[in-house]
Amino acid sequence: MITMTENAVRRVRELLQNAPDAGGKALRLYVQGGGCAGFEYGFTFDERKEDDTVASQDGFDVVIDPMSAMYLAGLNVDYGEDLNGAGFQFTNPNSTGTCGCGKSFAV
């Protein structure tokens, strides 16, 4: 369903190690209304729910709720650092447009 680059996986593992309350939880990727282009990507460490789609990564699981799954199918998640800052970058084949912030998209 989704792919994560080695850089993104490495960064999530670092976040898991530095967040004691995230132990045993999965990385939840989701879509919410808002942002410059209409929808925003979000993620948090959370418990799995019965109707989640689960994708195992190297050392952690990624969970996606059914509503978000239709917008995130085929999503590629990367993590990068440059002179402008650091952050996760999303490449979504379902998106019809994005915003300059990189976290907002339209469908």
MARDREN-238815 format. One record per atom (N, C-alpha, C, CB): residue number from 1; atom name; x, y, z. Coordinates in Angstrom, 1 decimal. Glycine has a CB too. Example, Ala and Ser with C-alpha at 12.3 -4.5 7.8 and 13.67 -1.06 7.14 Angstrom:
2
+-------+------+--------+--------+--------+
| kolnu | sefi |     xx |     yy |     zz |
+-------+------+--------+--------+--------+
|     1 |    N |   13.2 |   -5.7 |    7.8 |
|     1 |   CA |   12.3 |   -4.5 |    7.8 |
|     1 |    C |   13.2 |   -3.3 |    7.8 |
|     1 |   CB |   11.3 |   -4.5 |    9.0 |
|     2 |    N |   12.8 |   -2.2 |    7.1 |
|     2 |   CA |   13.7 |   -1.1 |    7.1 |
|     2 |    C |   12.9 |    0.0 |    7.9 |
|     2 |   CB |   14.1 |   -0.6 |    5.7 |
+-------+------+--------+--------+--------+
//
This chain:
107
+-------+------+--------+--------+--------+
| kolnu | sefi |     xx |     yy |     zz |
+-------+------+--------+--------+--------+
|     1 |    N |    0.8 |   -1.2 |    0.0 |
|     1 |   CA |    0.0 |    0.0 |    0.0 |
|     1 |    C |    0.9 |    1.3 |    0.0 |
|     1 |   CB |   -0.9 |    0.0 |    1.2 |
|     2 |    N |    1.8 |    1.4 |    0.9 |
|     2 |   CA |    2.7 |    2.5 |    1.0 |
|     2 |    C |    4.1 |    2.0 |    1.0 |
|     2 |   CB |    2.4 |    3.4 |    2.2 |
|     3 |    N |    5.1 |    2.9 |    0.6 |
|     3 |   CA |    6.5 |    2.5 |    0.7 |
|     3 |    C |    7.2 |    3.6 |    1.5 |
|     3 |   CB |    7.1 |    2.3 |   -0.7 |
|     4 |    N |    8.2 |    3.3 |    2.2 |
|     4 |   CA |    9.0 |    4.2 |    3.0 |
|     4 |    C |   10.4 |    4.0 |    2.6 |
|     4 |   CB |    8.8 |    4.1 |    4.5 |
|     5 |    N |   11.1 |    5.1 |    2.3 |
|     5 |   CA |   12.5 |    5.0 |    2.0 |
|     5 |    C |   13.3 |    4.6 |    3.2 |
|     5 |   CB |   13.1 |    6.3 |    1.4 |
|     6 |    N |   14.6 |    4.2 |    3.0 |
|     6 |   CA |   15.5 |    3.9 |    4.2 |
|     6 |    C |   15.6 |    5.1 |    5.1 |
|     6 |   CB |   16.8 |    3.5 |    3.7 |
|     7 |    N |   15.7 |    6.3 |    4.5 |
|     7 |   CA |   15.8 |    7.5 |    5.4 |
|     7 |    C |   14.6 |    7.7 |    6.2 |
|     7 |   CB |   16.0 |    8.8 |    4.5 |
|     8 |    N |   13.4 |    7.5 |    5.7 |
|     8 |   CA |   12.2 |    7.6 |    6.5 |
|     8 |    C |   12.1 |    6.6 |    7.6 |
|     8 |   CB |   10.9 |    7.6 |    5.5 |
|     9 |    N |   12.4 |    5.4 |    7.2 |
|     9 |   CA |   12.4 |    4.3 |    8.2 |
|     9 |    C |   13.4 |    4.6 |    9.3 |
|     9 |   CB |   12.7 |    2.9 |    7.6 |
|    10 |    N |   14.6 |    5.0 |    9.0 |
|    10 |   CA |   15.6 |    5.3 |   10.0 |
|    10 |    C |   15.1 |    6.5 |   10.9 |
|    10 |   CB |   16.9 |    5.8 |    9.3 |
|    11 |    N |   14.5 |    7.5 |   10.4 |
|    11 |   CA |   14.0 |    8.6 |   11.2 |
|    11 |    C |   12.8 |    8.2 |   12.1 |
|    11 |   CB |   13.5 |    9.8 |   10.3 |
|    12 |    N |   11.9 |    7.3 |   11.6 |
|    12 |   CA |   10.8 |    6.8 |   12.5 |
|    12 |    C |   11.4 |    6.0 |   13.6 |
|    12 |   CB |    9.8 |    6.0 |   11.7 |
|    13 |    N |   12.4 |    5.1 |   13.3 |
|    13 |   CA |   13.0 |    4.4 |   14.4 |
|    13 |    C |   13.7 |    5.3 |   15.4 |
|    13 |   CB |   14.1 |    3.4 |   13.8 |
|    14 |    N |   14.3 |    6.4 |   15.0 |
|    14 |   CA |   14.9 |    7.3 |   15.9 |
|    14 |    C |   13.8 |    8.0 |   16.8 |
|    14 |   CB |   15.7 |    8.4 |   15.2 |
|    15 |    N |   12.7 |    8.3 |   16.2 |
|    15 |   CA |   11.6 |    8.9 |   16.9 |
|    15 |    C |   11.0 |    7.9 |   18.0 |
|    15 |   CB |   10.5 |    9.4 |   16.0 |
|    16 |    N |   10.9 |    6.7 |   17.6 |
|    16 |   CA |   10.4 |    5.6 |   18.5 |
|    16 |    C |   11.4 |    5.5 |   19.7 |
|    16 |   CB |   10.3 |    4.3 |   17.8 |
|    17 |    N |   12.7 |    5.5 |   19.4 |
|    17 |   CA |   13.7 |    5.4 |   20.5 |
|    17 |    C |   13.6 |    6.6 |   21.5 |
|    17 |   CB |   15.1 |    5.3 |   20.0 |
|    18 |    N |   13.3 |    7.8 |   21.0 |
|    18 |   CA |   13.3 |    9.0 |   21.8 |
|    18 |    C |   12.0 |    9.3 |   22.4 |
|    18 |   CB |   13.8 |   10.1 |   21.0 |
|    19 |    N |   10.9 |    8.5 |   22.2 |
|    19 |   CA |    9.6 |    8.8 |   22.7 |
|    19 |    C |    9.2 |    7.6 |   23.5 |
|    19 |   CB |    8.6 |    9.0 |   21.5 |
|    20 |    N |    9.5 |    7.6 |   24.8 |
|    20 |   CA |    9.2 |    6.5 |   25.7 |
|    20 |    C |    7.7 |    6.0 |   25.7 |
|    20 |   CB |    9.6 |    6.8 |   27.1 |
|    21 |    N |    6.8 |    7.0 |   25.5 |
|    21 |   CA |    5.4 |    6.6 |   25.4 |
|    21 |    C |    4.9 |    6.0 |   24.1 |
|    21 |   CB |    4.5 |    7.9 |   25.7 |
|    22 |    N |    5.8 |    5.9 |   23.2 |
|    22 |   CA |    5.5 |    5.3 |   21.9 |
|    22 |    C |    5.8 |    3.8 |   21.8 |
|    22 |   CB |    6.3 |    6.0 |   20.8 |
|    23 |    N |    6.4 |    3.2 |   22.9 |
|    23 |   CA |    6.8 |    1.8 |   22.9 |
|    23 |    C |    5.6 |    0.9 |   22.7 |
|    23 |   CB |    7.4 |    1.5 |   24.3 |
|    24 |    N |    5.8 |    0.0 |   21.7 |
|    24 |   CA |    4.7 |   -1.0 |   21.4 |
|    24 |    C |    3.6 |   -0.4 |   20.5 |
|    24 |   CB |    4.1 |   -1.5 |   22.6 |
|    25 |    N |    3.7 |    0.8 |   20.1 |
|    25 |   CA |    2.7 |    1.4 |   19.2 |
|    25 |    C |    3.1 |    1.4 |   17.8 |
|    25 |   CB |    2.4 |    2.9 |   19.7 |
|    26 |    N |    2.2 |    1.6 |   16.9 |
|    26 |   CA |    2.5 |    1.6 |   15.5 |
|    26 |    C |    2.5 |    3.1 |   15.0 |
|    26 |   CB |    1.4 |    0.8 |   14.7 |
|    27 |    N |    3.1 |    3.3 |   13.9 |
|    27 |   CA |    3.0 |    4.6 |   13.3 |
|    27 |    C |    1.7 |    4.8 |   12.5 |
|    27 |   CB |    4.3 |    4.9 |   12.3 |
|    28 |    N |    0.9 |    5.7 |   12.9 |
|    28 |   CA |   -0.4 |    5.9 |   12.2 |
|    28 |    C |   -0.2 |    7.0 |   11.2 |
|    28 |   CB |   -1.6 |    6.2 |   13.2 |
|    29 |    N |   -0.4 |    6.7 |    9.9 |
|    29 |   CA |   -0.5 |    7.7 |    8.8 |
|    29 |    C |   -2.0 |    8.0 |    8.6 |
|    29 |   CB |    0.3 |    7.2 |    7.5 |
|    30 |    N |   -2.3 |    9.2 |    8.4 |
|    30 |   CA |   -3.7 |    9.5 |    8.2 |
|    30 |    C |   -3.8 |   10.8 |    7.3 |
|    30 |   CB |   -4.5 |    9.7 |    9.5 |
|    31 |    N |   -5.0 |   11.0 |    6.8 |
|    31 |   CA |   -5.4 |   12.2 |    6.1 |
|    31 |    C |   -6.4 |   13.0 |    6.8 |
|    31 |   CB |   -5.9 |   11.9 |    4.6 |
|    32 |    N |   -6.3 |   14.3 |    6.9 |
|    32 |   CA |   -7.3 |   15.1 |    7.5 |
|    32 |    C |   -7.6 |   16.3 |    6.6 |
|    32 |   CB |   -6.8 |   15.6 |    8.9 |
|    33 |    N |   -8.8 |   16.9 |    6.8 |
|    33 |   CA |   -9.1 |   18.0 |    6.0 |
|    33 |    C |   -8.3 |   19.2 |    6.5 |
|    33 |   CB |  -10.6 |   18.3 |    6.1 |
|    34 |    N |   -8.0 |   20.1 |    5.6 |
|    34 |   CA |   -7.3 |   21.4 |    5.9 |
|    34 |    C |   -6.1 |   21.6 |    5.1 |
|    34 |   CB |   -6.9 |   21.3 |    7.4 |
|    35 |    N |   -5.2 |   22.4 |    5.5 |
|    35 |   CA |   -4.0 |   22.8 |    4.7 |
|    35 |    C |   -4.3 |   23.7 |    3.5 |
|    35 |   CB |   -3.4 |   21.5 |    4.2 |
|    36 |    N |   -3.3 |   24.1 |    2.9 |
|    36 |   CA |   -3.4 |   25.0 |    1.8 |
|    36 |    C |   -4.2 |   24.4 |    0.6 |
|    36 |   CB |   -2.0 |   25.5 |    1.3 |
|    37 |    N |   -4.0 |   23.1 |    0.4 |
|    37 |   CA |   -4.6 |   22.5 |   -0.8 |
|    37 |    C |   -5.9 |   21.6 |   -0.6 |
|    37 |   CB |   -3.6 |   21.6 |   -1.5 |
|    38 |    N |   -6.3 |   21.6 |    0.7 |
|    38 |   CA |   -7.5 |   20.8 |    1.0 |
|    38 |    C |   -7.4 |   19.7 |    1.9 |
|    38 |   CB |   -8.1 |   20.3 |   -0.3 |
|    39 |    N |   -6.3 |   18.9 |    1.8 |
|    39 |   CA |   -6.0 |   17.8 |    2.7 |
|    39 |    C |   -4.6 |   17.9 |    3.3 |
|    39 |   CB |   -6.3 |   16.4 |    2.0 |
|    40 |    N |   -4.4 |   17.3 |    4.4 |
|    40 |   CA |   -3.1 |   17.3 |    5.0 |
|    40 |    C |   -2.7 |   15.9 |    5.4 |
|    40 |   CB |   -3.0 |   18.3 |    6.2 |
|    41 |    N |   -1.4 |   15.6 |    5.3 |
|    41 |   CA |   -0.9 |   14.3 |    5.9 |
|    41 |    C |   -0.7 |   14.5 |    7.4 |
|    41 |   CB |    0.4 |   13.9 |    5.1 |
|    42 |    N |   -0.9 |   13.4 |    8.1 |
|    42 |   CA |   -0.6 |   13.5 |    9.5 |
|    42 |    C |    0.0 |   12.1 |    9.9 |
|    42 |   CB |   -1.8 |   13.8 |   10.3 |
|    43 |    N |    0.7 |   12.1 |   11.0 |
|    43 |   CA |    1.1 |   10.8 |   11.6 |
|    43 |    C |    1.4 |   11.0 |   13.1 |
|    43 |   CB |    2.4 |   10.3 |   10.9 |
|    44 |    N |    1.2 |    9.9 |   13.8 |
|    44 |   CA |    1.3 |    9.8 |   15.2 |
|    44 |    C |    1.6 |    8.4 |   15.6 |
|    44 |   CB |    0.1 |   10.4 |   16.0 |
|    45 |    N |    2.1 |    8.2 |   16.8 |
|    45 |   CA |    2.2 |    6.8 |   17.3 |
|    45 |    C |    0.9 |    6.5 |   18.0 |
|    45 |   CB |    3.5 |    6.6 |   18.3 |
|    46 |    N |    0.3 |    5.3 |   17.7 |
|    46 |   CA |   -1.0 |    5.0 |   18.1 |
|    46 |    C |   -1.2 |    3.5 |   18.2 |
|    46 |   CB |   -2.1 |    5.6 |   17.2 |
|    47 |    N |   -2.2 |    3.1 |   18.9 |
|    47 |   CA |   -2.6 |    1.6 |   19.0 |
|    47 |    C |   -3.3 |    1.2 |   17.7 |
|    47 |   CB |   -3.5 |    1.4 |   20.2 |
|    48 |    N |   -3.1 |    0.0 |   17.3 |
|    48 |   CA |   -3.8 |   -0.5 |   16.1 |
|    48 |    C |   -5.3 |   -0.6 |   16.4 |
|    48 |   CB |   -3.3 |   -1.9 |   15.7 |
|    49 |    N |   -6.1 |   -0.4 |   15.4 |
|    49 |   CA |   -7.6 |   -0.6 |   15.5 |
|    49 |    C |   -8.0 |   -1.7 |   14.6 |
|    49 |   CB |   -8.3 |    0.7 |   15.2 |
|    50 |    N |   -9.1 |   -2.3 |   14.9 |
|    50 |   CA |   -9.6 |   -3.5 |   14.2 |
|    50 |    C |   -9.6 |   -3.3 |   12.7 |
|    50 |   CB |  -10.9 |   -3.9 |   14.7 |
|    51 |    N |  -10.1 |   -2.2 |   12.2 |
|    51 |   CA |  -10.3 |   -2.0 |   10.8 |
|    51 |    C |   -9.1 |   -1.4 |   10.1 |
|    51 |   CB |  -11.5 |   -1.2 |   10.5 |
|    52 |    N |   -8.0 |   -1.2 |   10.8 |
|    52 |   CA |   -6.8 |   -0.6 |   10.1 |
|    52 |    C |   -6.1 |   -1.5 |    9.1 |
|    52 |   CB |   -5.8 |   -0.3 |   11.2 |
|    53 |    N |   -5.5 |   -0.9 |    8.1 |
|    53 |   CA |   -4.6 |   -1.6 |    7.2 |
|    53 |    C |   -3.3 |   -1.6 |    7.9 |
|    53 |   CB |   -4.6 |   -1.0 |    5.8 |
|    54 |    N |   -2.6 |   -2.7 |    7.9 |
|    54 |   CA |   -1.3 |   -2.7 |    8.6 |
|    54 |    C |   -0.2 |   -3.1 |    7.6 |
|    54 |   CB |   -1.3 |   -3.8 |    9.8 |
|    55 |    N |    0.9 |   -2.3 |    7.6 |
|    55 |   CA |    2.1 |   -2.6 |    6.8 |
|    55 |    C |    3.3 |   -2.6 |    7.7 |
|    55 |   CB |    2.2 |   -1.5 |    5.6 |
|    56 |    N |    4.0 |   -3.8 |    7.6 |
|    56 |   CA |    5.2 |   -3.9 |    8.5 |
|    56 |    C |    6.4 |   -3.3 |    7.8 |
|    56 |   CB |    5.4 |   -5.4 |    8.8 |
|    57 |    N |    7.1 |   -2.5 |    8.6 |
|    57 |   CA |    8.3 |   -1.9 |    8.1 |
|    57 |    C |    9.5 |   -2.6 |    8.9 |
|    57 |   CB |    8.3 |   -0.3 |    8.3 |
|    58 |    N |   10.7 |   -2.1 |    8.7 |
|    58 |   CA |   11.8 |   -2.6 |    9.4 |
|    58 |    C |   11.8 |   -2.1 |   10.9 |
|    58 |   CB |   13.1 |   -2.2 |    8.7 |
|    59 |    N |   11.2 |   -2.9 |   11.8 |
|    59 |   CA |   11.2 |   -2.6 |   13.2 |
|    59 |    C |   10.0 |   -1.9 |   13.7 |
|    59 |   CB |   12.3 |   -1.7 |   13.4 |
|    60 |    N |    9.0 |   -1.7 |   12.9 |
|    60 |   CA |    7.7 |   -1.1 |   13.4 |
|    60 |    C |    6.6 |   -1.3 |   12.3 |
|    60 |   CB |    7.9 |    0.5 |   13.6 |
|    61 |    N |    5.4 |   -1.2 |   12.8 |
|    61 |   CA |    4.2 |   -1.3 |   11.9 |
|    61 |    C |    3.7 |    0.1 |   11.5 |
|    61 |   CB |    3.1 |   -2.2 |   12.5 |
|    62 |    N |    3.1 |    0.2 |   10.3 |
|    62 |   CA |    2.4 |    1.4 |    9.9 |
|    62 |    C |    0.9 |    1.0 |    9.8 |
|    62 |   CB |    3.0 |    2.0 |    8.5 |
|    63 |    N |    0.1 |    1.8 |   10.4 |
|    63 |   CA |   -1.4 |    1.5 |   10.3 |
|    63 |    C |   -2.1 |    2.7 |    9.7 |
|    63 |   CB |   -1.9 |    1.3 |   11.8 |
|    64 |    N |   -3.1 |    2.4 |    8.9 |
|    64 |   CA |   -3.9 |    3.4 |    8.2 |
|    64 |    C |   -5.4 |    3.1 |    8.3 |
|    64 |   CB |   -3.4 |    3.5 |    6.7 |
|    65 |    N |   -6.2 |    4.0 |    8.7 |
|    65 |   CA |   -7.6 |    3.8 |    8.8 |
|    65 |    C |   -8.2 |    3.7 |    7.4 |
|    65 |   CB |   -8.3 |    5.0 |    9.6 |
|    66 |    N |   -9.4 |    3.1 |    7.3 |
|    66 |   CA |  -10.1 |    2.9 |    6.0 |
|    66 |    C |  -10.3 |    4.2 |    5.2 |
|    66 |   CB |  -11.4 |    2.2 |    6.2 |
|    67 |    N |  -10.7 |    5.3 |    5.8 |
|    67 |   CA |  -11.0 |    6.5 |    5.1 |
|    67 |    C |   -9.7 |    7.0 |    4.5 |
|    67 |   CB |  -11.6 |    7.6 |    6.0 |
|    68 |    N |   -8.6 |    7.0 |    5.3 |
|    68 |   CA |   -7.3 |    7.6 |    4.8 |
|    68 |    C |   -6.7 |    6.7 |    3.7 |
|    68 |   CB |   -6.4 |    7.7 |    5.9 |
|    69 |    N |   -7.0 |    5.3 |    3.8 |
|    69 |   CA |   -6.4 |    4.4 |    2.9 |
|    69 |    C |   -6.7 |    4.7 |    1.5 |
|    69 |   CB |   -6.9 |    3.0 |    3.3 |
|    70 |    N |   -7.9 |    5.2 |    1.2 |
|    70 |   CA |   -8.2 |    5.4 |   -0.2 |
|    70 |    C |   -7.4 |    6.6 |   -0.8 |
|    70 |   CB |   -9.7 |    5.7 |   -0.4 |
|    71 |    N |   -6.9 |    7.5 |    0.1 |
|    71 |   CA |   -6.1 |    8.7 |   -0.4 |
|    71 |    C |   -4.6 |    8.4 |   -0.3 |
|    71 |   CB |   -6.4 |    9.9 |    0.5 |
|    72 |    N |   -4.2 |    7.3 |    0.4 |
|    72 |   CA |   -2.8 |    7.1 |    0.6 |
|    72 |    C |   -2.3 |    5.8 |   -0.2 |
|    72 |   CB |   -2.6 |    6.8 |    2.1 |
|    73 |    N |   -3.2 |    5.2 |   -0.9 |
|    73 |   CA |   -2.7 |    4.0 |   -1.7 |
|    73 |    C |   -1.6 |    4.4 |   -2.7 |
|    73 |   CB |   -3.9 |    3.4 |   -2.5 |
|    74 |    N |   -0.5 |    3.7 |   -2.6 |
|    74 |   CA |    0.7 |    4.0 |   -3.4 |
|    74 |    C |    1.6 |    5.1 |   -2.9 |
|    74 |   CB |    0.2 |    4.4 |   -4.8 |
|    75 |    N |    1.3 |    5.7 |   -1.7 |
|    75 |   CA |    2.1 |    6.8 |   -1.2 |
|    75 |    C |    3.6 |    6.3 |   -0.9 |
|    75 |   CB |    1.5 |    7.2 |    0.2 |
|    76 |    N |    4.5 |    7.2 |   -1.2 |
|    76 |   CA |    5.9 |    7.0 |   -0.9 |
|    76 |    C |    6.3 |    8.1 |    0.1 |
|    76 |   CB |    6.8 |    7.1 |   -2.2 |
|    77 |    N |    6.9 |    7.7 |    1.2 |
|    77 |   CA |    7.3 |    8.6 |    2.3 |
|    77 |    C |    8.8 |    8.6 |    2.3 |
|    77 |   CB |    6.7 |    8.1 |    3.6 |
|    78 |    N |    9.4 |    9.8 |    2.3 |
|    78 |   CA |   10.8 |    9.9 |    2.4 |
|    78 |    C |   11.1 |   10.9 |    3.5 |
|    78 |   CB |   11.4 |   10.5 |    1.0 |
|    79 |    N |   12.4 |   11.0 |    4.0 |
|    79 |   CA |   12.8 |   12.0 |    5.0 |
|    79 |    C |   14.0 |   12.6 |    4.4 |
|    79 |   CB |   13.0 |   11.3 |    6.4 |
|    80 |    N |   14.1 |   13.9 |    4.5 |
|    80 |   CA |   15.3 |   14.6 |    4.0 |
|    80 |    C |   15.7 |   15.8 |    4.9 |
|    80 |   CB |   15.0 |   15.1 |    2.6 |
|    81 |    N |   16.9 |   16.2 |    4.8 |
|    81 |   CA |   17.4 |   17.3 |    5.5 |
|    81 |    C |   18.2 |   18.2 |    4.4 |
|    81 |   CB |   18.4 |   16.9 |    6.7 |
|    82 |    N |   18.0 |   19.5 |    4.4 |
|    82 |   CA |   18.7 |   20.4 |    3.6 |
|    82 |    C |   18.8 |   21.7 |    4.2 |
|    82 |   CB |   18.1 |   20.5 |    2.2 |
|    83 |    N |   19.2 |   22.7 |    3.5 |
|    83 |   CA |   19.4 |   24.1 |    4.1 |
|    83 |    C |   18.1 |   24.7 |    4.5 |
|    83 |   CB |   20.1 |   25.0 |    3.1 |
|    84 |    N |   17.0 |   24.2 |    4.0 |
|    84 |   CA |   15.7 |   24.8 |    4.3 |
|    84 |    C |   15.1 |   24.1 |    5.5 |
|    84 |   CB |   14.7 |   24.6 |    3.1 |
|    85 |    N |   15.7 |   23.0 |    6.0 |
|    85 |   CA |   15.2 |   22.3 |    7.2 |
|    85 |    C |   15.1 |   20.8 |    6.9 |
|    85 |   CB |   13.8 |   22.8 |    7.5 |
|    86 |    N |   14.4 |   20.1 |    7.8 |
|    86 |   CA |   14.3 |   18.7 |    7.8 |
|    86 |    C |   12.9 |   18.3 |    7.9 |
|    86 |   CB |   15.2 |   18.0 |    8.9 |
|    87 |    N |   12.5 |   17.2 |    7.3 |
|    87 |   CA |   11.1 |   16.7 |    7.4 |
|    87 |    C |   10.8 |   15.6 |    6.5 |
|    87 |   CB |   10.2 |   17.9 |    7.1 |
|    88 |    N |    9.6 |   15.0 |    6.7 |
|    88 |   CA |    9.1 |   14.0 |    5.9 |
|    88 |    C |    8.6 |   14.6 |    4.6 |
|    88 |   CB |    8.0 |   13.1 |    6.6 |
|    89 |    N |    8.8 |   13.8 |    3.5 |
|    89 |   CA |    8.3 |   14.3 |    2.2 |
|    89 |    C |    7.4 |   13.2 |    1.6 |
|    89 |   CB |    9.5 |   14.6 |    1.2 |
|    90 |    N |    6.3 |   13.6 |    1.0 |
|    90 |   CA |    5.3 |   12.6 |    0.5 |
|    90 |    C |    5.1 |   12.7 |   -1.0 |
|    90 |   CB |    3.9 |   12.9 |    1.2 |
|    91 |    N |    5.2 |   11.6 |   -1.6 |
|    91 |   CA |    4.9 |   11.5 |   -3.1 |
|    91 |    C |    3.6 |   10.6 |   -3.2 |
|    91 |   CB |    6.1 |   10.9 |   -3.9 |
|    92 |    N |    2.5 |   11.2 |   -3.6 |
|    92 |   CA |    1.2 |   10.6 |   -3.7 |
|    92 |    C |    0.7 |   10.5 |   -5.1 |
|    92 |   CB |    0.3 |   11.3 |   -2.7 |
|    93 |    N |    0.5 |    9.3 |   -5.6 |
|    93 |   CA |    0.0 |    9.2 |   -7.0 |
|    93 |    C |   -1.5 |    9.6 |   -7.1 |
|    93 |   CB |    0.2 |    7.8 |   -7.5 |
|    94 |    N |   -2.2 |    9.7 |   -6.0 |
|    94 |   CA |   -3.6 |   10.1 |   -6.0 |
|    94 |    C |   -3.8 |   11.6 |   -6.0 |
|    94 |   CB |   -4.3 |    9.5 |   -4.8 |
|    95 |    N |   -2.7 |   12.3 |   -5.7 |
|    95 |   CA |   -2.8 |   13.8 |   -5.6 |
|    95 |    C |   -2.9 |   14.5 |   -6.9 |
|    95 |   CB |   -1.6 |   14.3 |   -4.8 |
|    96 |    N |   -3.8 |   15.5 |   -7.0 |
|    96 |   CA |   -4.0 |   16.2 |   -8.2 |
|    96 |    C |   -3.3 |   17.6 |   -8.1 |
|    96 |   CB |   -5.4 |   16.5 |   -8.6 |
|    97 |    N |   -2.8 |   17.9 |   -6.9 |
|    97 |   CA |   -2.0 |   19.1 |   -6.7 |
|    97 |    C |   -1.5 |   19.1 |   -5.3 |
|    97 |   CB |   -2.9 |   20.3 |   -7.0 |
|    98 |    N |   -0.4 |   19.9 |   -5.1 |
|    98 |   CA |    0.2 |   20.0 |   -3.8 |
|    98 |    C |    0.4 |   21.5 |   -3.5 |
|    98 |   CB |    1.5 |   19.2 |   -3.7 |
|    99 |    N |    0.8 |   21.7 |   -2.3 |
|    99 |   CA |    1.1 |   23.1 |   -1.8 |
|    99 |    C |    2.7 |   23.2 |   -1.6 |
|    99 |   CB |    0.3 |   23.5 |   -0.5 |
|   100 |    N |    3.2 |   24.3 |   -1.5 |
|   100 |   CA |    4.6 |   24.5 |   -1.3 |
|   100 |    C |    5.1 |   24.0 |    0.0 |
|   100 |   CB |    4.9 |   26.0 |   -1.4 |
|   101 |    N |    4.2 |   23.8 |    1.0 |
|   101 |   CA |    4.6 |   23.3 |    2.3 |
|   101 |    C |    5.0 |   21.8 |    2.2 |
|   101 |   CB |    3.5 |   23.5 |    3.3 |
|   102 |    N |    4.5 |   21.1 |    1.2 |
|   102 |   CA |    4.8 |   19.7 |    1.1 |
|   102 |    C |    4.0 |   18.8 |    2.0 |
|   102 |   CB |    6.2 |   19.5 |    1.4 |
|   103 |    N |    3.1 |   19.3 |    2.8 |
|   103 |   CA |    2.3 |   18.5 |    3.7 |
|   103 |    C |    0.8 |   18.6 |    3.3 |
|   103 |   CB |    2.5 |   18.9 |    5.1 |
|   104 |    N |    0.5 |   19.3 |    2.3 |
|   104 |   CA |   -0.9 |   19.6 |    1.9 |
|   104 |    C |   -1.1 |   19.1 |    0.5 |
|   104 |   CB |   -1.3 |   21.1 |    2.1 |
|   105 |    N |   -2.3 |   18.5 |    0.2 |
|   105 |   CA |   -2.5 |   18.0 |   -1.2 |
|   105 |    C |   -4.0 |   18.1 |   -1.5 |
|   105 |   CB |   -2.0 |   16.6 |   -1.4 |
|   106 |    N |   -4.3 |   18.0 |   -2.8 |
|   106 |   CA |   -5.6 |   18.0 |   -3.3 |
|   106 |    C |   -5.9 |   16.7 |   -4.1 |
|   106 |   CB |   -5.9 |   19.2 |   -4.3 |
|   107 |    N |   -7.1 |   16.3 |   -4.1 |
|   107 |   CA |   -7.5 |   15.0 |   -4.9 |
|   107 |    C |   -8.6 |   15.4 |   -5.8 |
|   107 |   CB |   -7.8 |   13.9 |   -3.9 |
+-------+------+--------+--------+--------+
//
